[in-house]
Amino acid sequence: MIELACGLLLMIVGAEVSVRVAVTLAALLKTRPLFLGLTVVALGSSAPQMAVGLQAALTDSTDIAVGSVIGSNIFNILVTLGLSALIIPLRVARQLVRVDLPLMIGATLLVAALAWNGELSNVDGVILLIALAGYLLVVSRQFAHGVRHTASTDDLPRRRTWPIILRLALMGAGLTLMILGSHLLVGAAVVVATDLGLSERVFGLTVIAGATSLPALMTSLVAAVRGERDIAVGNIIGSNLFNLLGVLGITSLIATGPLSISPNALDFDLPVMLGVALLCLPLFYSGYRITRLEGLLLLGLYAVYGLHIVSFTTGMPLAERLERLMIHYALPVLAVGVLVTTFRAWRRQH
């Protein structure tokens, strides 16, 4: 309990520092907080996921390495985005809908395609890292283009370097606090999961994924409370992209052998991750905002997903019933509702 409390406290303090510094740093650099949310803050939020993935790969725990990334991405969208929207309805930047969200969906499709043969090889890792470099280049060029049009050239000589360096150091300190806090939480979670006798796949999808997603959760929640909606949403999209392209890419490269993908992950977990990513597109597009009702819907979907994982692990017949209910009833109704909402939003905008 002491580790749990200390880890939670460090993460809250680190998230508060990171969000505050990101806002002031964006003002100094004459750029939007969304850029820092998609890059620096997201990279820091994914750092615990990277540490867990590398450790799991070096110890041949491939189910944990892959399962934690899949579970973390599902958690980020359904829980982090859902809770943030409950705090305050989130305004979604048009760039996220037009550029970053399609790139996240594309990264999810890329991982699913590479994993279709049941493993991620060293070559697959190189492909993922090349895709990550391409994403960073696209985002940097897009925001650099915006700076050239919003910042006056007369202001550039008056910019001072030290305030920027100081705030970068403060942001690094905040991200470090989040990483240390998540390390304490992961340690406590490992003990609990071991005592419960969870399998590596379920352990990675639930306990490890939830624990390593806490930095992103805390950052987005603090940003939502402070009204920094660009950081709240951008952090989630950026973190998912870093998880898919960066964590899986580096993990595949340093692993002693190919990362094996379990049949259950291929049949259920990867399609769920892809479906959740696709769900974001109409949700974001319908009015470029996420309402509290939609946030509640996302949390409800995660509750059903978690219930399925628990029932599957314990061998309860409820797992099969839940799958049939989701596939034959819930998902078609949800798809129709989302399509109707998206069509109405399109008509209003045109």
ROMARMI-444639 format. One record per residue (C-alpha): residue number from 1; x, y, z. Coordinates in nm, 4 decimals. Example, Ala and Ser with C-alpha at 12.3 -4.5 7.8 and 13.67 -1.06 7.14 Angstrom:
2
k 1&X 1.2300&Y -0.4500&Z 0.7800
k 2&X 1.3670&Y -0.1060&Z 0.7140
! end
This chain:
350
k 1&X 0.0000&Y 0.0000&Z 0.0000
k 2&X 0.2890&Y 0.2386&Z 0.0728
k 3&X 0.4389&Y 0.1783&Z -0.2743
k 4&X 0.0959&Y 0.2270&Z -0.4288
k 5&X 0.0361&Y 0.5582&Z -0.2479
k 6&X 0.3871&Y 0.6918&Z -0.3174
k 7&X 0.3669&Y 0.5951&Z -0.6831
k 8&X 0.0293&Y 0.7622&Z -0.7250
k 9&X 0.1513&Y 1.0811&Z -0.5539
k 10&X 0.4642&Y 1.1011&Z -0.7717
k 11&X 0.2577&Y 1.0581&Z -1.0862
k 12&X 0.0084&Y 1.3300&Z -0.9900
k 13&X 0.2879&Y 1.5770&Z -0.9123
k 14&X 0.4777&Y 1.4826&Z -1.2287
k 15&X 0.1665&Y 1.5211&Z -1.4456
k 16&X 0.0881&Y 1.8626&Z -1.2962
k 17&X 0.4436&Y 1.9853&Z -1.3590
k 18&X 0.4488&Y 1.8457&Z -1.7144
k 19&X 0.1189&Y 2.0069&Z -1.8145
k 20&X 0.2074&Y 2.3461&Z -1.6644
k 21&X 0.5487&Y 2.3513&Z -1.8312
k 22&X 0.4083&Y 2.2314&Z -2.1666
k 23&X 0.1687&Y 2.5266&Z -2.1786
k 24&X 0.4352&Y 2.7876&Z -2.1005
k 25&X 0.6891&Y 2.6199&Z -2.3284
k 26&X 0.4410&Y 2.6251&Z -2.6165
k 27&X 0.3969&Y 3.0002&Z -2.5637
k 28&X 0.7741&Y 3.0556&Z -2.5638
k 29&X 0.8216&Y 2.8502&Z -2.8803
k 30&X 0.5241&Y 3.0177&Z -3.0505
k 31&X 0.3612&Y 2.6805&Z -3.1130
k 32&X 0.0467&Y 2.5092&Z -2.9924
k 33&X 0.0355&Y 2.2871&Z -2.6823
k 34&X -0.1002&Y 2.0148&Z -2.9126
k 35&X 0.2466&Y 1.9735&Z -3.0670
k 36&X 0.4077&Y 1.9074&Z -2.7268
k 37&X 0.1186&Y 1.6796&Z -2.6308
k 38&X 0.1678&Y 1.4718&Z -2.9459
k 39&X 0.5458&Y 1.4474&Z -2.9073
k 40&X 0.7325&Y 1.5284&Z -2.5841
k 41&X 0.4525&Y 1.4612&Z -2.3339
k 42&X 0.3373&Y 1.1508&Z -2.5224
k 43&X 0.6924&Y 1.0151&Z -2.5374
k 44&X 0.7303&Y 1.0618&Z -2.1617
k 45&X 0.3950&Y 0.8926&Z -2.1012
k 46&X 0.5115&Y 0.5937&Z -2.3069
k 47&X 0.8446&Y 0.5617&Z -2.1248
k 48&X 0.7152&Y 0.3097&Z -1.8639
k 49&X 0.5666&Y 0.1046&Z -2.1483
k 50&X 0.9057&Y 0.1048&Z -2.3202
k 51&X 1.0815&Y -0.0092&Z -2.0004
k 52&X 0.8337&Y -0.2941&Z -1.9484
k 53&X 0.8552&Y -0.3999&Z -2.3137
k 54&X 1.2345&Y -0.4117&Z -2.3123
k 55&X 1.2461&Y -0.6044&Z -1.9852
k 56&X 0.9866&Y -0.8524&Z -2.1098
k 57&X 1.1687&Y -0.9011&Z -2.4401
k 58&X 1.5036&Y -0.9644&Z -2.2715
k 59&X 1.3456&Y -1.2268&Z -2.0450
k 60&X 1.1556&Y -1.3939&Z -2.3357
k 61&X 0.8174&Y -1.2908&Z -2.1893
k 62&X 0.6835&Y -1.2020&Z -2.5329
k 63&X 0.3167&Y -1.2268&Z -2.4340
k 64&X 0.3745&Y -0.9514&Z -2.1780
k 65&X 0.5705&Y -0.7381&Z -2.4264
k 66&X 0.2971&Y -0.7511&Z -2.6915
k 67&X -0.0045&Y -0.7769&Z -2.4604
k 68&X 0.0937&Y -0.4716&Z -2.2583
k 69&X 0.1067&Y -0.2548&Z -2.5733
k 70&X -0.2295&Y -0.3796&Z -2.6980
k 71&X -0.3892&Y -0.3407&Z -2.3565
k 72&X -0.2327&Y 0.0028&Z -2.3049
k 73&X -0.3705&Y 0.1372&Z -2.6337
k 74&X -0.7176&Y 0.0062&Z -2.5542
k 75&X -0.6941&Y 0.1542&Z -2.2022
k 76&X -0.5746&Y 0.4928&Z -2.3329
k 77&X -0.8720&Y 0.5405&Z -2.5630
k 78&X -1.1527&Y 0.3842&Z -2.3620
k 79&X -1.0499&Y 0.4809&Z -2.0065
k 80&X -0.8170&Y 0.7820&Z -2.0351
k 81&X -1.0220&Y 0.9519&Z -2.3066
k 82&X -1.3482&Y 0.8531&Z -2.1390
k 83&X -1.2516&Y 0.9879&Z -1.7954
k 84&X -1.1091&Y 1.3081&Z -1.9465
k 85&X -1.4354&Y 1.3689&Z -2.1342
k 86&X -1.6321&Y 1.3148&Z -1.8127
k 87&X -1.4317&Y 1.5918&Z -1.6441
k 88&X -1.4839&Y 1.8381&Z -1.9292
k 89&X -1.6190&Y 1.7908&Z -2.2845
k 90&X -1.3085&Y 1.7708&Z -2.5009
k 91&X -1.2591&Y 1.9900&Z -2.8041
k 92&X -1.0747&Y 1.8022&Z -3.0789
k 93&X -0.8381&Y 1.9945&Z -3.3062
k 94&X -0.9035&Y 1.9549&Z -3.6776
k 95&X -0.5435&Y 1.8480&Z -3.7313
k 96&X -0.5998&Y 1.5464&Z -3.5054
k 97&X -0.8955&Y 1.4334&Z -3.7154
k 98&X -0.7293&Y 1.4980&Z -4.0507
k 99&X -0.3702&Y 1.3881&Z -3.9801
k 100&X -0.2811&Y 1.2310&Z -3.6458
k 101&X -0.5866&Y 1.0096&Z -3.5923
k 102&X -0.5663&Y 0.8539&Z -3.9424
k 103&X -0.1941&Y 0.7978&Z -3.8767
k 104&X -0.2779&Y 0.6193&Z -3.5494
k 105&X -0.5307&Y 0.4004&Z -3.7318
k 106&X -0.2712&Y 0.3364&Z -4.0029
k 107&X -0.0123&Y 0.2379&Z -3.7396
k 108&X -0.2640&Y -0.0021&Z -3.5840
k 109&X -0.3315&Y -0.1591&Z -3.9249
k 110&X 0.0434&Y -0.1845&Z -3.9885
k 111&X 0.1035&Y -0.3703&Z -3.6616
k 112&X -0.1926&Y -0.6011&Z -3.7282
k 113&X -0.0620&Y -0.6770&Z -4.0797
k 114&X 0.2939&Y -0.7449&Z -3.9611
k 115&X 0.1662&Y -0.9661&Z -3.6779
k 116&X -0.0654&Y -1.1651&Z -3.9066
k 117&X 0.1892&Y -1.4489&Z -3.9371
k 118&X 0.1996&Y -1.4885&Z -3.5581
k 119&X 0.5223&Y -1.3004&Z -3.4838
k 120&X 0.7081&Y -0.9697&Z -3.5063
k 121&X 1.0627&Y -1.0115&Z -3.6439
k 122&X 1.3666&Y -0.7824&Z -3.6484
k 123&X 1.2701&Y -0.6678&Z -3.9981
k 124&X 0.9222&Y -0.5800&Z -3.8692
k 125&X 1.0874&Y -0.3747&Z -3.5933
k 126&X 1.2859&Y -0.1769&Z -3.8515
k 127&X 0.9666&Y -0.1098&Z -4.0494
k 128&X 0.7889&Y 0.0172&Z -3.7372
k 129&X 1.0781&Y 0.2490&Z -3.6443
k 130&X 1.0923&Y 0.3895&Z -3.9984
k 131&X 0.7186&Y 0.4589&Z -3.9725
k 132&X 0.7767&Y 0.6355&Z -3.6368
k 133&X 1.0463&Y 0.8560&Z -3.7925
k 134&X 0.8058&Y 0.9417&Z -4.0745
k 135&X 0.5330&Y 1.0365&Z -3.8262
k 136&X 0.7665&Y 1.2645&Z -3.6285
k 137&X 0.8784&Y 1.4299&Z -3.9531
k 138&X 0.5181&Y 1.4934&Z -4.0619
k 139&X 0.4195&Y 1.6427&Z -3.7261
k 140&X 0.7331&Y 1.8590&Z -3.6993
k 141&X 0.6967&Y 1.9996&Z -4.0503
k 142&X 0.3277&Y 2.0709&Z -4.0023
k 143&X 0.3753&Y 2.2658&Z -3.6796
k 144&X 0.6887&Y 2.4374&Z -3.8126
k 145&X 0.4752&Y 2.5584&Z -4.1033
k 146&X 0.2265&Y 2.6992&Z -3.8546
k 147&X 0.5012&Y 2.8799&Z -3.6616
k 148&X 0.6308&Y 3.0540&Z -3.9713
k 149&X 0.2903&Y 3.2061&Z -4.0276
k 150&X 0.2085&Y 3.2982&Z -3.6688
k 151&X 0.5392&Y 3.4242&Z -3.5384
k 152&X 0.6824&Y 3.7549&Z -3.6530
k 153&X 1.0445&Y 3.7487&Z -3.7617
k 154&X 1.1047&Y 4.0571&Z -3.5474
k 155&X 1.0274&Y 3.8541&Z -3.2374
k 156&X 1.2837&Y 3.5834&Z -3.3066
k 157&X 1.5988&Y 3.7729&Z -3.1993
k 158&X 1.4362&Y 3.8644&Z -2.8683
k 159&X 1.3719&Y 3.5039&Z -2.7741
k 160&X 1.5854&Y 3.3977&Z -2.4841
k 161&X 1.7392&Y 3.0526&Z -2.4770
k 162&X 1.7675&Y 3.0020&Z -2.1025
k 163&X 1.3927&Y 3.0183&Z -2.0230
k 164&X 1.3334&Y 2.7474&Z -2.2827
k 165&X 1.6168&Y 2.5286&Z -2.1497
k 166&X 1.4905&Y 2.5733&Z -1.7938
k 167&X 1.1390&Y 2.4698&Z -1.8870
k 168&X 1.2653&Y 2.1715&Z -2.0834
k 169&X 1.4554&Y 2.0657&Z -1.7702
k 170&X 1.1400&Y 2.1106&Z -1.5611
k 171&X 0.9395&Y 1.9035&Z -1.8091
k 172&X 1.2077&Y 1.6346&Z -1.7910
k 173&X 1.1777&Y 1.6397&Z -1.4116
k 174&X 0.7996&Y 1.6038&Z -1.4309
k 175&X 0.8241&Y 1.3129&Z -1.6755
k 176&X 1.0869&Y 1.1509&Z -1.4516
k 177&X 0.8521&Y 1.1729&Z -1.1532
k 178&X 0.5797&Y 1.0032&Z -1.3577
k 179&X 0.8177&Y 0.7267&Z -1.4641
k 180&X 0.9338&Y 0.6662&Z -1.1056
k 181&X 0.5761&Y 0.6639&Z -0.9840
k 182&X 0.4706&Y 0.4184&Z -1.2521
k 183&X 0.7682&Y 0.1963&Z -1.1621
k 184&X 0.6425&Y 0.1718&Z -0.8041
k 185&X 0.2902&Y 0.0977&Z -0.9251
k 186&X 0.4059&Y -0.1675&Z -1.1723
k 187&X 0.6075&Y -0.3352&Z -0.8960
k 188&X 0.3026&Y -0.3505&Z -0.6705
k 189&X 0.0863&Y -0.4722&Z -0.9600
k 190&X 0.3293&Y -0.7530&Z -1.0432
k 191&X 0.3089&Y -0.8844&Z -0.6866
k 192&X -0.0713&Y -0.8803&Z -0.6921
k 193&X -0.0970&Y -1.0476&Z -1.0340
k 194&X 0.1552&Y -1.3166&Z -0.9373
k 195&X -0.0439&Y -1.3968&Z -0.6252
k 196&X -0.3586&Y -1.4254&Z -0.8372
k 197&X -0.1871&Y -1.6625&Z -1.0833
k 198&X -0.2700&Y -1.4675&Z -1.4006
k 199&X -0.1305&Y -1.5817&Z -1.7357
k 200&X 0.1281&Y -1.3678&Z -1.9140
k 201&X -0.1223&Y -1.2601&Z -2.1809
k 202&X -0.3904&Y -1.1560&Z -1.9328
k 203&X -0.1255&Y -1.0070&Z -1.7042
k 204&X 0.0049&Y -0.7899&Z -1.9882
k 205&X -0.3401&Y -0.6910&Z -2.1169
k 206&X -0.4748&Y -0.5857&Z -1.7787
k 207&X -0.2358&Y -0.5235&Z -1.4889
k 208&X 0.0760&Y -0.4162&Z -1.6791
k 209&X -0.1205&Y -0.2257&Z -1.9443
k 210&X -0.3196&Y -0.0365&Z -1.6823
k 211&X -0.0143&Y 0.0405&Z -1.4692
k 212&X 0.2022&Y 0.1616&Z -1.7591
k 213&X -0.0883&Y 0.3719&Z -1.8924
k 214&X -0.1198&Y 0.5649&Z -1.5670
k 215&X 0.1262&Y 0.8409&Z -1.6723
k 216&X -0.0847&Y 0.9103&Z -1.9823
k 217&X -0.4003&Y 0.8907&Z -1.7698
k 218&X -0.2698&Y 1.1347&Z -1.5092
k 219&X -0.1383&Y 1.3759&Z -1.7722
k 220&X -0.4665&Y 1.3846&Z -1.9640
k 221&X -0.6771&Y 1.4148&Z -1.6484
k 222&X -0.4668&Y 1.7028&Z -1.5141
k 223&X -0.4757&Y 1.8695&Z -1.8568
k 224&X -0.8551&Y 1.8302&Z -1.8690
k 225&X -0.8947&Y 1.9784&Z -1.5204
k 226&X -0.6794&Y 2.2767&Z -1.6243
k 227&X -0.8756&Y 2.3195&Z -1.9480
k 228&X -0.5798&Y 2.2264&Z -2.1712
k 229&X -0.7846&Y 2.0069&Z -2.4027
k 230&X -0.5264&Y 1.9919&Z -2.6809
k 231&X -0.2771&Y 1.8305&Z -2.4440
k 232&X -0.5424&Y 1.5970&Z -2.3007
k 233&X -0.6344&Y 1.4523&Z -2.6412
k 234&X -0.2966&Y 1.4878&Z -2.8157
k 235&X -0.1220&Y 1.2998&Z -2.5344
k 236&X -0.3482&Y 0.9971&Z -2.5903
k 237&X -0.3030&Y 0.9848&Z -2.9682
k 238&X 0.0713&Y 1.0449&Z -2.9447
k 239&X 0.1169&Y 0.7868&Z -2.6692
k 240&X -0.0646&Y 0.5215&Z -2.8734
k 241&X 0.1527&Y 0.5971&Z -3.1760
k 242&X 0.4731&Y 0.5733&Z -2.9707
k 243&X 0.3515&Y 0.2452&Z -2.8187
k 244&X 0.2783&Y 0.0879&Z -3.1564
k 245&X 0.5735&Y 0.2161&Z -3.3574
k 246&X 0.8377&Y 0.2913&Z -3.0956
k 247&X 0.7869&Y 0.0351&Z -2.8195
k 248&X 0.7037&Y -0.2587&Z -3.0462
k 249&X 0.9700&Y -0.1495&Z -3.2967
k 250&X 1.2569&Y -0.1337&Z -3.0453
k 251&X 1.1321&Y -0.4399&Z -2.8567
k 252&X 1.1275&Y -0.6428&Z -3.1788
k 253&X 1.4826&Y -0.5325&Z -3.2569
k 254&X 1.6427&Y -0.6163&Z -2.9206
k 255&X 1.4490&Y -0.9370&Z -2.8508
k 256&X 1.6530&Y -1.2587&Z -2.8615
k 257&X 1.4053&Y -1.3971&Z -3.1146
k 258&X 1.0866&Y -1.2966&Z -3.2949
k 259&X 0.8073&Y -1.1695&Z -3.0690
k 260&X 0.5415&Y -1.4398&Z -3.0825
k 261&X 0.1768&Y -1.3316&Z -3.1020
k 262&X -0.0603&Y -1.5700&Z -2.9263
k 263&X -0.3645&Y -1.7022&Z -3.1199
k 264&X -0.5970&Y -1.5359&Z -2.8668
k 265&X -0.4283&Y -1.2019&Z -2.9319
k 266&X -0.4672&Y -1.2480&Z -3.3096
k 267&X -0.8305&Y -1.3561&Z -3.2850
k 268&X -0.9543&Y -1.1101&Z -3.0213
k 269&X -0.7110&Y -0.8534&Z -2.8766
k 270&X -0.5728&Y -0.7098&Z -3.2017
k 271&X -0.9208&Y -0.6753&Z -3.3624
k 272&X -1.0461&Y -0.5032&Z -3.0458
k 273&X -0.7526&Y -0.2594&Z -3.0558
k 274&X -0.8220&Y -0.1865&Z -3.4226
k 275&X -1.1954&Y -0.1455&Z -3.3593
k 276&X -1.1306&Y 0.0979&Z -3.0735
k 277&X -0.8956&Y 0.3026&Z -3.2960
k 278&X -1.1560&Y 0.3133&Z -3.5741
k 279&X -1.4240&Y 0.4178&Z -3.3252
k 280&X -1.2281&Y 0.7372&Z -3.2550
k 281&X -1.2690&Y 0.8635&Z -3.6124
k 282&X -1.6476&Y 0.9207&Z -3.6070
k 283&X -1.6397&Y 1.0246&Z -3.2404
k 284&X -1.3801&Y 1.2929&Z -3.3120
k 285&X -1.5393&Y 1.4013&Z -3.6395
k 286&X -1.8926&Y 1.4516&Z -3.5022
k 287&X -1.8657&Y 1.8145&Z -3.4022
k 288&X -1.4913&Y 1.7941&Z -3.3294
k 289&X -1.5661&Y 1.7320&Z -2.9645
k 290&X -1.6174&Y 1.4429&Z -2.7234
k 291&X -1.9134&Y 1.4867&Z -2.4907
k 292&X -1.9592&Y 1.3480&Z -2.1402
k 293&X -2.2127&Y 1.0969&Z -2.2764
k 294&X -1.9566&Y 0.9702&Z -2.5277
k 295&X -1.6978&Y 0.9516&Z -2.2488
k 296&X -1.9395&Y 0.7376&Z -2.0494
k 297&X -1.9894&Y 0.5169&Z -2.3547
k 298&X -1.6130&Y 0.4612&Z -2.3830
k 299&X -1.5892&Y 0.3653&Z -2.0149
k 300&X -1.8814&Y 0.1250&Z -2.0570
k 301&X -1.7077&Y -0.0441&Z -2.3492
k 302&X -1.3956&Y -0.0950&Z -2.1398
k 303&X -1.6040&Y -0.2416&Z -1.8574
k 304&X -1.7445&Y -0.4988&Z -2.1029
k 305&X -1.3953&Y -0.5711&Z -2.2378
k 306&X -1.2570&Y -0.6153&Z -1.8862
k 307&X -1.5468&Y -0.8408&Z -1.7902
k 308&X -1.4758&Y -1.0567&Z -2.0942
k 309&X -1.1067&Y -1.0880&Z -2.0013
k 310&X -1.1936&Y -1.1871&Z -1.6428
k 311&X -1.4579&Y -1.4395&Z -1.7478
k 312&X -1.2260&Y -1.5874&Z -2.0132
k 313&X -0.9434&Y -1.6220&Z -1.7607
k 314&X -1.1608&Y -1.7910&Z -1.5007
k 315&X -1.3211&Y -2.0234&Z -1.7568
k 316&X -1.6719&Y -1.8888&Z -1.6985
k 317&X -1.9296&Y -1.9541&Z -1.9734
k 318&X -2.0055&Y -1.5823&Z -1.9566
k 319&X -1.7102&Y -1.5197&Z -2.1905
k 320&X -1.8789&Y -1.6891&Z -2.4878
k 321&X -2.2079&Y -1.5141&Z -2.4166
k 322&X -2.0340&Y -1.1785&Z -2.4016
k 323&X -1.8601&Y -1.2424&Z -2.7340
k 324&X -2.1905&Y -1.3315&Z -2.9008
k 325&X -2.3611&Y -1.0303&Z -2.7429
k 326&X -2.0857&Y -0.7937&Z -2.8580
k 327&X -2.0500&Y -0.9357&Z -3.2101
k 328&X -2.4165&Y -0.9932&Z -3.2981
k 329&X -2.5920&Y -0.7120&Z -3.1075
k 330&X -2.3828&Y -0.4457&Z -2.9326
k 331&X -2.1273&Y -0.3752&Z -3.2075
k 332&X -2.3837&Y -0.3525&Z -3.4946
k 333&X -2.6039&Y -0.1170&Z -3.2906
k 334&X -2.3014&Y 0.0928&Z -3.1933
k 335&X -2.1800&Y 0.1030&Z -3.5547
k 336&X -2.5201&Y 0.2198&Z -3.6814
k 337&X -2.5412&Y 0.4866&Z -3.4105
k 338&X -2.1922&Y 0.6151&Z -3.4841
k 339&X -2.2579&Y 0.6238&Z -3.8605
k 340&X -2.5819&Y 0.8183&Z -3.8122
k 341&X -2.4077&Y 1.0677&Z -3.5835
k 342&X -2.1200&Y 1.1080&Z -3.8290
k 343&X -2.3566&Y 1.1602&Z -4.1235
k 344&X -2.5477&Y 1.4294&Z -3.9331
k 345&X -2.2214&Y 1.6023&Z -3.8424
k 346&X -2.1112&Y 1.5910&Z -4.2068
k 347&X -2.4392&Y 1.7470&Z -4.3231
k 348&X -2.4098&Y 2.0273&Z -4.0672
k 349&X -2.0570&Y 2.1081&Z -4.1832
k 350&X -2.1476&Y 2.1013&Z -4.5524
! end
